[in-house]
Amino acid sequence: MAVLTREIILQELDSGRLKIDPFSRDQVGVASVDLTLGSEIRVIEPTADPIEVKESTDYRDYTRVQSLEEPFVLLPGVTIHGITREVLSLPPDLCGFLEGRSRFARLGLMIHVTSAFVQPGVANRQVLEMSNVSSEPLQLYAGVRVCQIVLMRTEGSAVYTGRFSDQQGI
């Protein structure tokens, strides 16, 4: 696999093989594309009992959707789900990794806990497992370019059809 650079990313976008909607060409960096935080988040609700980690566990049973119409204060040690404003559509021979942006990582904002991989052939919005690992509260706003996707060409073709393949909301 090889990381795509700006020139190749723009060629893929111009050809229509790679789609990002909404999109502005200034989102494309040297070897990544910036993505913005959408207008809603999912917050984990406090529970009296431990959450069981099993195949049958559904995160929606332990969380609630909240609008980002107003900024959200992410407290130290807290994890929420954000979602990109952009719908990302990858062809079967491109995959990617979601990464934080260093300007926000230096403040303690993590963009993904462990699920950074974006499967080939997806056509959806990307969920961000956002955590505050600093000692200070962080105020989050919709529309801020909080992360980037690094794109890579695969060896062979595949299309993800798993549990989250049609993800349009959190």
LUMVEX-959349 format. One line per field, with one value per atom (N, C-alpha, C): residue number from 1; residue in three letters; chain; atom name; x, z, y. Coordinates in nm, 2 decimals, m for minus. Atoms other than C-alpha are relative to their C-alpha. Layout:
% residues N
resi NUM,... $
resn Ala,... $
chain A,... $
name CA,... $
east X,... $
up Z,... $
north Y,... $
//
This chain:
% residues 170
resi 1,1,1,2,2,2,3,3,3,4,4,4,5,5,5,6,6,6,7,7,7,8,8,8,9,9,9,10,10,10,11,11,11,12,12,12,13,13,13,14,14,14,15,15,15,16,16,16,17,17,17,18,18,18,19,19,19,20,20,20,21,21,21,22,22,22,23,23,23,24,24,24,25,25,25,26,26,26,27,27,27,28,28,28,29,29,29,30,30,30,31,31,31,32,32,32,33,33,33,34,34,34,35,35,35,36,36,36,37,37,37,38,38,38,39,39,39,40,40,40,41,41,41,42,42,42,43,43,43,44,44,44,45,45,45,46,46,46,47,47,47,48,48,48,49,49,49,50,50,50,51,51,51,52,52,52,53,53,53,54,54,54,55,55,55,56,56,56,57,57,57,58,58,58,59,59,59,60,60,60,61,61,61,62,62,62,63,63,63,64,64,64,65,65,65,66,66,66,67,67,67,68,68,68,69,69,69,70,70,70,71,71,71,72,72,72,73,73,73,74,74,74,75,75,75,76,76,76,77,77,77,78,78,78,79,79,79,80,80,80,81,81,81,82,82,82,83,83,83,84,84,84,85,85,85,86,86,86,87,87,87,88,88,88,89,89,89,90,90,90,91,91,91,92,92,92,93,93,93,94,94,94,95,95,95,96,96,96,97,97,97,98,98,98,99,99,99,100,100,100,101,101,101,102,102,102,103,103,103,104,104,104,105,105,105,106,106,106,107,107,107,108,108,108,109,109,109,110,110,110,111,111,111,112,112,112,113,113,113,114,114,114,115,115,115,116,116,116,117,117,117,118,118,118,119,119,119,120,120,120,121,121,121,122,122,122,123,123,123,124,124,124,125,125,125,126,126,126,127,127,127,128,128,128,129,129,129,130,130,130,131,131,131,132,132,132,133,133,133,134,134,134,135,135,135,136,136,136,137,137,137,138,138,138,139,139,139,140,140,140,141,141,141,142,142,142,143,143,143,144,144,144,145,145,145,146,146,146,147,147,147,148,148,148,149,149,149,150,150,150,151,151,151,152,152,152,153,153,153,154,154,154,155,155,155,156,156,156,157,157,157,158,158,158,159,159,159,160,160,160,161,161,161,162,162,162,163,163,163,164,164,164,165,165,165,166,166,166,167,167,167,168,168,168,169,169,169,170,170,170 $
resn Met,Met,Met,Ala,Ala,Ala,Val,Val,Val,Leu,Leu,Leu,Thr,Thr,Thr,Arg,Arg,Arg,Glu,Glu,Glu,Ile,Ile,Ile,Ile,Ile,Ile,Leu,Leu,Leu,Gln,Gln,Gln,Glu,Glu,Glu,Leu,Leu,Leu,Asp,Asp,Asp,Ser,Ser,Ser,Gly,Gly,Gly,Arg,Arg,Arg,Leu,Leu,Leu,Lys,Lys,Lys,Ile,Ile,Ile,Asp,Asp,Asp,Pro,Pro,Pro,Phe,Phe,Phe,Ser,Ser,Ser,Arg,Arg,Arg,Asp,Asp,Asp,Gln,Gln,Gln,Val,Val,Val,Gly,Gly,Gly,Val,Val,Val,Ala,Ala,Ala,Ser,Ser,Ser,Val,Val,Val,Asp,Asp,Asp,Leu,Leu,Leu,Thr,Thr,Thr,Leu,Leu,Leu,Gly,Gly,Gly,Ser,Ser,Ser,Glu,Glu,Glu,Ile,Ile,Ile,Arg,Arg,Arg,Val,Val,Val,Ile,Ile,Ile,Glu,Glu,Glu,Pro,Pro,Pro,Thr,Thr,Thr,Ala,Ala,Ala,Asp,Asp,Asp,Pro,Pro,Pro,Ile,Ile,Ile,Glu,Glu,Glu,Val,Val,Val,Lys,Lys,Lys,Glu,Glu,Glu,Ser,Ser,Ser,Thr,Thr,Thr,Asp,Asp,Asp,Tyr,Tyr,Tyr,Arg,Arg,Arg,Asp,Asp,Asp,Tyr,Tyr,Tyr,Thr,Thr,Thr,Arg,Arg,Arg,Val,Val,Val,Gln,Gln,Gln,Ser,Ser,Ser,Leu,Leu,Leu,Glu,Glu,Glu,Glu,Glu,Glu,Pro,Pro,Pro,Phe,Phe,Phe,Val,Val,Val,Leu,Leu,Leu,Leu,Leu,Leu,Pro,Pro,Pro,Gly,Gly,Gly,Val,Val,Val,Thr,Thr,Thr,Ile,Ile,Ile,His,His,His,Gly,Gly,Gly,Ile,Ile,Ile,Thr,Thr,Thr,Arg,Arg,Arg,Glu,Glu,Glu,Val,Val,Val,Leu,Leu,Leu,Ser,Ser,Ser,Leu,Leu,Leu,Pro,Pro,Pro,Pro,Pro,Pro,Asp,Asp,Asp,Leu,Leu,Leu,Cys,Cys,Cys,Gly,Gly,Gly,Phe,Phe,Phe,Leu,Leu,Leu,Glu,Glu,Glu,Gly,Gly,Gly,Arg,Arg,Arg,Ser,Ser,Ser,Arg,Arg,Arg,Phe,Phe,Phe,Ala,Ala,Ala,Arg,Arg,Arg,Leu,Leu,Leu,Gly,Gly,Gly,Leu,Leu,Leu,Met,Met,Met,Ile,Ile,Ile,His,His,His,Val,Val,Val,Thr,Thr,Thr,Ser,Ser,Ser,Ala,Ala,Ala,Phe,Phe,Phe,Val,Val,Val,Gln,Gln,Gln,Pro,Pro,Pro,Gly,Gly,Gly,Val,Val,Val,Ala,Ala,Ala,Asn,Asn,Asn,Arg,Arg,Arg,Gln,Gln,Gln,Val,Val,Val,Leu,Leu,Leu,Glu,Glu,Glu,Met,Met,Met,Ser,Ser,Ser,Asn,Asn,Asn,Val,Val,Val,Ser,Ser,Ser,Ser,Ser,Ser,Glu,Glu,Glu,Pro,Pro,Pro,Leu,Leu,Leu,Gln,Gln,Gln,Leu,Leu,Leu,Tyr,Tyr,Tyr,Ala,Ala,Ala,Gly,Gly,Gly,Val,Val,Val,Arg,Arg,Arg,Val,Val,Val,Cys,Cys,Cys,Gln,Gln,Gln,Ile,Ile,Ile,Val,Val,Val,Leu,Leu,Leu,Met,Met,Met,Arg,Arg,Arg,Thr,Thr,Thr,Glu,Glu,Glu,Gly,Gly,Gly,Ser,Ser,Ser,Ala,Ala,Ala,Val,Val,Val,Tyr,Tyr,Tyr,Thr,Thr,Thr,Gly,Gly,Gly,Arg,Arg,Arg,Phe,Phe,Phe,Ser,Ser,Ser,Asp,Asp,Asp,Gln,Gln,Gln,Gln,Gln,Gln,Gly,Gly,Gly,Ile,Ile,Ile $
chain A,A,A,A,A,A,A,A,A,A,A,A,A,A,A,A,A,A,A,A,A,A,A,A,A,A,A,A,A,A,A,A,A,A,A,A,A,A,A,A,A,A,A,A,A,A,A,A,A,A,A,A,A,A,A,A,A,A,A,A,A,A,A,A,A,A,A,A,A,A,A,A,A,A,A,A,A,A,A,A,A,A,A,A,A,A,A,A,A,A,A,A,A,A,A,A,A,A,A,A,A,A,A,A,A,A,A,A,A,A,A,A,A,A,A,A,A,A,A,A,A,A,A,A,A,A,A,A,A,A,A,A,A,A,A,A,A,A,A,A,A,A,A,A,A,A,A,A,A,A,A,A,A,A,A,A,A,A,A,A,A,A,A,A,A,A,A,A,A,A,A,A,A,A,A,A,A,A,A,A,A,A,A,A,A,A,A,A,A,A,A,A,A,A,A,A,A,A,A,A,A,A,A,A,A,A,A,A,A,A,A,A,A,A,A,A,A,A,A,A,A,A,A,A,A,A,A,A,A,A,A,A,A,A,A,A,A,A,A,A,A,A,A,A,A,A,A,A,A,A,A,A,A,A,A,A,A,A,A,A,A,A,A,A,A,A,A,A,A,A,A,A,A,A,A,A,A,A,A,A,A,A,A,A,A,A,A,A,A,A,A,A,A,A,A,A,A,A,A,A,A,A,A,A,A,A,A,A,A,A,A,A,A,A,A,A,A,A,A,A,A,A,A,A,A,A,A,A,A,A,A,A,A,A,A,A,A,A,A,A,A,A,A,A,A,A,A,A,A,A,A,A,A,A,A,A,A,A,A,A,A,A,A,A,A,A,A,A,A,A,A,A,A,A,A,A,A,A,A,A,A,A,A,A,A,A,A,A,A,A,A,A,A,A,A,A,A,A,A,A,A,A,A,A,A,A,A,A,A,A,A,A,A,A,A,A,A,A,A,A,A,A,A,A,A,A,A,A,A,A,A,A,A,A,A,A,A,A,A,A,A,A,A,A,A,A,A,A,A,A,A,A,A,A,A,A,A,A,A,A,A,A,A,A,A,A,A,A,A,A,A,A,A,A,A,A,A,A,A,A,A,A,A,A,A,A,A,A,A,A,A,A,A,A,A,A,A,A,A,A,A,A,A,A,A,A,A,A,A,A $
name N,CA,C,N,CA,C,N,CA,C,N,CA,C,N,CA,C,N,CA,C,N,CA,C,N,CA,C,N,CA,C,N,CA,C,N,CA,C,N,CA,C,N,CA,C,N,CA,C,N,CA,C,N,CA,C,N,CA,C,N,CA,C,N,CA,C,N,CA,C,N,CA,C,N,CA,C,N,CA,C,N,CA,C,N,CA,C,N,CA,C,N,CA,C,N,CA,C,N,CA,C,N,CA,C,N,CA,C,N,CA,C,N,CA,C,N,CA,C,N,CA,C,N,CA,C,N,CA,C,N,CA,C,N,CA,C,N,CA,C,N,CA,C,N,CA,C,N,CA,C,N,CA,C,N,CA,C,N,CA,C,N,CA,C,N,CA,C,N,CA,C,N,CA,C,N,CA,C,N,CA,C,N,CA,C,N,CA,C,N,CA,C,N,CA,C,N,CA,C,N,CA,C,N,CA,C,N,CA,C,N,CA,C,N,CA,C,N,CA,C,N,CA,C,N,CA,C,N,CA,C,N,CA,C,N,CA,C,N,CA,C,N,CA,C,N,CA,C,N,CA,C,N,CA,C,N,CA,C,N,CA,C,N,CA,C,N,CA,C,N,CA,C,N,CA,C,N,CA,C,N,CA,C,N,CA,C,N,CA,C,N,CA,C,N,CA,C,N,CA,C,N,CA,C,N,CA,C,N,CA,C,N,CA,C,N,CA,C,N,CA,C,N,CA,C,N,CA,C,N,CA,C,N,CA,C,N,CA,C,N,CA,C,N,CA,C,N,CA,C,N,CA,C,N,CA,C,N,CA,C,N,CA,C,N,CA,C,N,CA,C,N,CA,C,N,CA,C,N,CA,C,N,CA,C,N,CA,C,N,CA,C,N,CA,C,N,CA,C,N,CA,C,N,CA,C,N,CA,C,N,CA,C,N,CA,C,N,CA,C,N,CA,C,N,CA,C,N,CA,C,N,CA,C,N,CA,C,N,CA,C,N,CA,C,N,CA,C,N,CA,C,N,CA,C,N,CA,C,N,CA,C,N,CA,C,N,CA,C,N,CA,C,N,CA,C,N,CA,C,N,CA,C,N,CA,C,N,CA,C,N,CA,C,N,CA,C,N,CA,C,N,CA,C,N,CA,C,N,CA,C,N,CA,C,N,CA,C,N,CA,C,N,CA,C,N,CA,C,N,CA,C,N,CA,C,N,CA,C,N,CA,C,N,CA,C,N,CA,C,N,CA,C,N,CA,C,N,CA,C,N,CA,C,N,CA,C,N,CA,C,N,CA,C,N,CA,C,N,CA,C,N,CA,C,N,CA,C,N,CA,C,N,CA,C $
east 0.08,0.00,0.09,m0.07,0.11,m0.09,0.07,0.00,m0.02,0.03,m0.17,0.04,m0.04,m0.02,m0.11,0.10,m0.21,m0.04,0.02,m0.17,m0.09,0.08,m0.31,m0.14,0.13,m0.59,m0.09,0.08,m0.70,m0.04,0.03,m0.68,m0.12,0.10,m0.90,m0.13,0.12,m1.15,m0.05,0.04,m1.15,m0.06,0.06,m1.22,m0.13,0.13,m1.51,0.01,m0.02,m1.36,m0.01,0.00,m1.31,m0.10,0.10,m1.60,0.00,0.01,m1.62,m0.11,0.10,m1.94,m0.05,m0.05,m1.94,0.15,m0.14,m1.59,0.05,m0.07,m1.35,0.14,m0.13,m1.02,0.11,m0.10,m0.84,0.00,m0.01,m0.92,0.11,m0.11,m0.65,0.13,m0.14,m0.31,0.10,m0.11,0.02,m0.02,0.03,m0.09,m0.12,0.12,m0.43,m0.11,0.11,m0.77,m0.06,0.06,m0.91,m0.15,0.14,m1.26,m0.05,0.06,m1.50,m0.09,0.10,m1.70,m0.14,0.14,m2.07,m0.08,0.08,m2.36,m0.07,0.05,m2.43,0.11,m0.09,m2.25,m0.08,0.07,m2.34,0.08,m0.06,m2.27,m0.03,0.02,m2.23,m0.07,0.09,m2.50,0.06,m0.05,m2.39,m0.10,0.08,m2.50,0.04,m0.02,m2.53,0.09,m0.07,m2.39,0.11,m0.10,m2.08,m0.07,0.04,m2.14,0.07,m0.06,m2.09,0.06,m0.06,m1.85,m0.02,0.04,m2.01,m0.03,0.04,m2.08,m0.14,0.14,m2.45,m0.01,0.01,m2.37,m0.02,0.02,m2.51,0.02,m0.04,m2.35,m0.12,0.11,m2.68,m0.09,0.07,m2.83,0.06,m0.07,m2.58,0.04,m0.04,m2.56,m0.13,0.11,m2.78,0.06,m0.04,m2.76,m0.02,0.01,m2.70,0.05,m0.03,m2.70,0.13,m0.12,m2.38,m0.04,0.04,m2.59,0.07,m0.08,m2.42,0.13,m0.12,m2.06,m0.01,0.00,m2.00,0.13,m0.12,m1.75,0.03,m0.05,m1.56,0.10,m0.08,m1.43,0.12,m0.11,m1.10,m0.04,0.03,m1.12,m0.13,0.13,m1.45,0.02,0.00,m1.51,m0.14,0.13,m1.79,0.02,m0.01,m1.88,m0.04,0.03,m1.86,m0.02,0.01,m1.93,0.04,m0.04,m1.79,m0.12,0.10,m2.00,0.00,m0.02,m1.86,m0.04,0.02,m1.98,0.12,m0.12,m1.67,m0.04,0.03,m1.71,0.14,m0.13,m1.40,m0.03,0.01,m1.35,0.05,m0.04,m1.28,0.15,m0.15,m0.90,0.06,m0.05,m0.87,m0.05,0.04,m0.87,0.06,m0.06,m0.77,0.01,m0.02,m0.68,m0.04,0.04,m0.85,0.11,m0.10,m0.60,m0.04,0.03,m0.62,0.09,m0.08,m0.48,0.09,m0.09,m0.17,m0.03,0.04,m0.30,m0.10,0.10,m0.58,0.06,m0.06,m0.38,0.09,m0.09,m0.14,m0.08,0.09,m0.44,m0.06,0.05,m0.53,m0.12,0.12,m0.80,0.04,m0.02,m0.79,m0.12,0.11,m1.00,m0.05,0.05,m1.02,0.07,m0.05,m0.98,0.08,m0.07,m0.89,m0.05,0.06,m1.11,0.03,m0.04,m0.91,m0.01,0.00,m0.93,m0.13,0.12,m1.17,0.01,0.00,m1.25,m0.02,0.02,m1.23,m0.15,0.14,m1.56,m0.11,0.10,m1.73,m0.07,0.06,m1.98,m0.09,0.07,m2.07,0.07,m0.07,m1.99,0.08,m0.09,m1.71,m0.02,0.02,m1.77,0.14,m0.13,m1.50,m0.02,0.00,m1.43,0.09,m0.07,m1.33,0.02,m0.03,m1.15,0.08,m0.08,m1.01,0.11,m0.11,m0.67,0.08,m0.07,m0.57,m0.06,0.05,m0.62,m0.10,0.09,m0.84,m0.12,0.11,m1.19,0.03,m0.01,m1.21,m0.13,0.13,m1.49,0.00,0.01,m1.60,m0.11,0.09,m1.77,m0.02,0.03,m1.95,0.07,m0.06,m1.78,0.15,m0.15,m1.42,0.07,m0.08,m1.17,0.08,m0.07,m1.08,0.08,m0.07,m0.94,0.04,m0.04,m0.78,0.00,m0.01,m0.79,0.12,m0.11,m0.48,m0.04,0.05,m0.56,0.11,m0.09,m0.39,m0.06,0.05,m0.42,0.02,m0.01,m0.49,0.06,m0.04,m0.35,m0.12,0.12,m0.66,m0.12,0.12,m1.02,m0.09,0.09,m1.28,m0.10,0.10,m1.60,m0.06,0.05,m1.70,m0.15,0.14,m2.05,m0.05,0.03,m2.04,m0.10,0.10,m2.25,m0.01,0.00,m2.16,0.01,m0.02,m2.16,m0.09,0.09,m2.46,m0.01,0.00,m2.36,m0.01,0.02,m2.51,m0.02,0.02,m2.57,0.07,m0.06,m2.44,m0.10 $
up 0.00,0.00,0.00,0.00,m0.07,0.03,m0.04,0.08,m0.12,0.11,m0.18,0.04,m0.02,m0.21,m0.06,0.04,m0.29,m0.15,0.15,m0.67,m0.03,0.03,m0.67,0.06,m0.06,m0.43,m0.08,0.09,m0.65,m0.13,0.12,m0.96,0.03,m0.04,m0.78,0.02,m0.02,m0.68,m0.14,0.13,m1.03,m0.09,0.08,m1.19,0.05,m0.06,m0.96,0.07,m0.07,m0.82,0.15,m0.14,m0.48,0.01,m0.02,m0.35,0.14,m0.13,m0.06,m0.01,0.01,0.00,0.14,0.08,0.09,0.00,0.02,m0.03,m0.05,0.05,m0.08,m0.03,0.04,m0.26,0.11,m0.10,0.03,0.12,m0.10,0.25,m0.02,0.03,0.07,0.03,m0.04,0.23,m0.08,0.08,0.12,m0.02,0.01,0.19,0.08,m0.08,0.36,m0.04,0.02,0.35,0.13,m0.13,0.64,m0.01,m0.01,0.76,0.12,m0.10,0.97,0.10,m0.09,1.28,m0.04,0.04,1.20,0.11,m0.08,1.38,0.12,m0.11,1.63,0.06,m0.06,1.88,0.08,m0.08,2.08,0.13,m0.14,2.46,0.07,m0.08,2.68,0.13,m0.12,2.96,0.12,m0.13,3.32,0.02,m0.04,3.43,0.14,m0.13,3.76,0.00,0.02,3.63,m0.11,0.10,3.42,m0.14,0.13,3.04,m0.04,0.04,2.92,m0.14,0.13,2.63,m0.06,0.07,2.42,m0.15,0.14,2.05,m0.01,0.01,2.12,0.06,m0.06,2.30,m0.11,0.10,2.11,0.07,m0.06,2.19,0.01,0.00,2.12,0.13,m0.13,2.44,0.11,m0.11,2.65,m0.04,0.04,2.46,m0.04,0.05,2.35,m0.10,0.10,2.05,0.06,m0.05,2.13,m0.12,0.10,1.89,0.04,m0.02,1.84,m0.04,0.03,1.78,0.09,m0.10,2.09,0.02,m0.03,2.17,0.11,m0.11,2.38,0.07,m0.09,2.67,0.02,m0.02,2.66,0.12,m0.13,3.01,m0.01,0.00,3.08,0.04,m0.02,3.06,m0.06,0.06,2.87,m0.15,0.14,2.54,m0.06,0.07,2.30,m0.15,0.14,1.94,m0.08,0.09,1.68,m0.14,0.14,1.31,m0.10,0.09,1.01,m0.07,0.08,0.82,m0.14,0.13,0.50,m0.02,0.04,0.33,m0.08,0.06,0.22,m0.08,0.08,m0.08,m0.07,0.06,m0.16,m0.10,0.09,m0.46,0.06,m0.06,m0.40,0.01,m0.01,m0.43,0.08,m0.09,m0.18,0.14,m0.14,0.20,0.07,m0.07,0.47,0.15,m0.15,0.83,0.04,m0.06,1.03,0.10,m0.09,1.22,0.05,m0.06,1.45,m0.07,0.05,1.36,0.11,m0.11,1.56,0.08,m0.08,1.65,0.11,m0.11,1.85,0.09,m0.08,1.96,0.11,m0.09,2.13,0.12,m0.11,2.34,0.08,m0.06,2.43,m0.06,0.07,2.18,m0.09,0.08,2.05,m0.09,0.10,1.74,m0.01,0.01,1.75,0.12,m0.11,2.04,m0.06,0.07,1.83,m0.14,0.13,1.52,m0.11,0.10,1.27,m0.14,0.14,0.97,m0.08,0.08,0.69,m0.12,0.10,0.47,m0.14,0.14,0.09,m0.04,0.05,m0.09,0.09,m0.08,0.19,m0.07,0.04,0.12,0.11,m0.12,0.45,0.07,m0.09,0.72,0.10,m0.09,0.96,0.14,m0.14,1.33,0.06,m0.07,1.55,0.14,m0.14,1.89,0.07,m0.05,2.05,0.15,m0.14,2.39,0.04,m0.05,2.60,0.10,m0.08,2.74,0.07,m0.07,2.88,0.14,m0.14,3.23,0.00,0.01,3.10,m0.09,0.09,2.95,m0.14,0.14,2.57,m0.06,0.06,2.39,m0.15,0.14,2.06,m0.07,0.08,1.78,m0.13,0.13,1.47,m0.11,0.11,1.14,0.01,m0.01,1.27,m0.06,0.05,1.08,0.10,m0.12,1.37,m0.04,0.04,1.17,m0.14,0.14,0.85,m0.03,0.05,0.64,m0.09,0.08,0.50,m0.09,0.09,0.19,m0.06,0.05,0.06,m0.11,0.10,m0.25,0.05,m0.05,m0.17,m0.11,0.09,m0.33,m0.02,0.03,m0.49,0.03,m0.02,m0.45,0.10,m0.10,m0.18,0.03,m0.04,m0.07,0.14,m0.13,0.30,0.00,0.00,0.36,0.15,m0.14,0.74,0.07,m0.09,1.03,m0.02,0.00,0.98,m0.15,0.13,0.60,m0.05,0.04,0.57,0.10,m0.11,0.85,m0.05,0.03,0.79,0.12,m0.13,1.15,0.11,m0.11,1.49,0.08 $
north m0.12,0.00,0.12,m0.12,0.35,0.12,m0.12,0.68,0.09,m0.10,0.92,0.14,m0.14,1.27,0.09,m0.11,1.59,m0.02,0.01,1.55,m0.12,0.12,1.20,0.01,m0.02,1.28,0.09,m0.09,1.57,m0.07,0.07,1.34,m0.10,0.09,1.08,0.07,m0.08,1.35,0.05,m0.06,1.51,m0.11,0.11,1.17,m0.05,0.05,1.10,m0.13,0.13,0.78,0.02,m0.03,0.94,0.12,m0.11,1.16,0.04,m0.06,1.39,0.11,m0.09,1.58,0.04,m0.11,1.86,0.00,0.00,1.94,0.13,m0.12,2.23,m0.04,0.04,2.19,0.04,m0.04,2.37,m0.10,0.11,2.06,m0.09,0.09,1.87,0.05,m0.03,1.88,m0.07,0.06,1.74,m0.15,0.14,1.38,m0.04,0.03,1.39,0.10,m0.09,1.55,0.03,m0.04,1.75,m0.03,0.03,1.65,0.08,m0.09,1.86,m0.08,0.05,1.78,0.04,m0.03,1.75,0.07,m0.08,1.90,m0.08,0.08,1.62,m0.09,0.10,1.40,m0.10,0.10,1.10,m0.01,0.00,1.11,m0.12,0.12,0.81,0.04,m0.03,0.81,m0.07,0.07,0.73,m0.12,0.12,0.38,m0.05,0.05,0.21,m0.13,0.13,m0.12,0.01,0.00,m0.19,m0.03,0.03,m0.20,m0.13,0.12,m0.55,0.01,0.00,m0.58,m0.14,0.12,m0.86,0.03,m0.01,m0.92,0.07,m0.05,m0.84,0.14,m0.13,m0.51,0.11,m0.10,m0.21,0.14,m0.13,0.13,0.10,m0.09,0.31,m0.02,0.02,0.15,0.08,m0.06,0.34,0.15,m0.14,0.68,0.07,m0.09,0.97,0.10,m0.10,1.20,0.14,m0.14,1.57,0.09,m0.10,1.86,0.08,m0.09,2.07,0.14,m0.14,2.38,0.09,m0.07,2.50,m0.08,0.07,2.42,m0.10,0.11,2.10,0.00,0.00,2.10,m0.15,0.14,1.77,0.00,0.00,1.71,m0.10,0.10,1.54,m0.14,0.14,1.16,m0.04,0.03,1.17,m0.03,0.04,1.00,0.02,m0.02,1.09,m0.05,0.03,1.00,0.13,m0.11,1.27,m0.06,0.05,1.23,0.11,m0.10,1.40,0.06,m0.07,1.65,m0.07,0.05,1.50,m0.15,0.14,1.18,m0.03,0.04,1.00,m0.13,0.11,0.76,m0.05,0.06,0.54,m0.10,0.11,0.32,m0.12,0.13,m0.05,m0.02,0.01,0.01,0.11,m0.10,0.29,m0.02,0.01,0.27,0.12,m0.11,0.52,m0.02,m0.01,0.60,0.14,m0.13,0.88,0.03,m0.05,1.08,0.14,m0.13,1.38,0.10,m0.10,1.71,0.05,m0.03,1.81,0.12,m0.13,2.16,m0.03,0.03,1.99,m0.12,0.11,1.68,0.06,m0.07,1.92,0.06,m0.04,2.03,m0.11,0.12,1.67,m0.06,0.06,1.59,m0.11,0.12,1.24,m0.02,0.01,1.17,m0.14,0.14,0.79,m0.07,0.08,0.55,m0.11,0.11,0.25,m0.03,0.03,0.25,0.10,m0.10,0.46,m0.04,0.05,0.23,0.03,m0.02,0.33,m0.10,0.11,0.03,0.05,m0.03,0.03,m0.01,0.01,0.09,0.06,m0.06,0.28,0.12,m0.13,0.56,0.05,m0.04,0.71,0.11,m0.09,0.96,m0.08,0.07,0.87,0.04,m0.02,0.83,0.02,m0.04,0.99,m0.04,0.03,0.84,0.10,m0.11,1.16,m0.01,0.00,1.17,0.12,m0.11,1.44,m0.06,0.06,1.32,0.11,m0.11,1.66,0.01,m0.02,1.79,0.12,m0.12,2.08,m0.03,0.02,2.09,0.06,m0.05,2.13,0.03,m0.03,2.31,m0.03,0.05,2.15,0.08,m0.08,2.33,m0.08,0.06,2.19,0.08,m0.07,2.27,0.02,m0.02,2.27,m0.12,0.11,2.06,m0.07,0.06,1.83,m0.12,0.12,1.54,0.00,0.02,1.42,m0.15,0.13,1.11,m0.02,0.03,0.96,m0.12,0.10,0.76,m0.08,0.09,0.46,m0.09,0.09,0.24,m0.15,0.14,m0.13,m0.09,0.11,m0.44,m0.09,0.07,m0.58,0.09,m0.08,m0.45,m0.07,0.05,m0.49,0.11,m0.09,m0.33,m0.04,0.02,m0.30,m0.01,0.01,m0.43,m0.04,0.04,m0.47,0.08,m0.06,m0.34,0.15,m0.15,0.03,0.05,m0.04,0.04,0.11,m0.11,0.27,0.11,m0.10,0.50,0.14,m0.14,0.84,0.09,m0.07,0.94,m0.07,0.07,0.86,m0.06 $
//
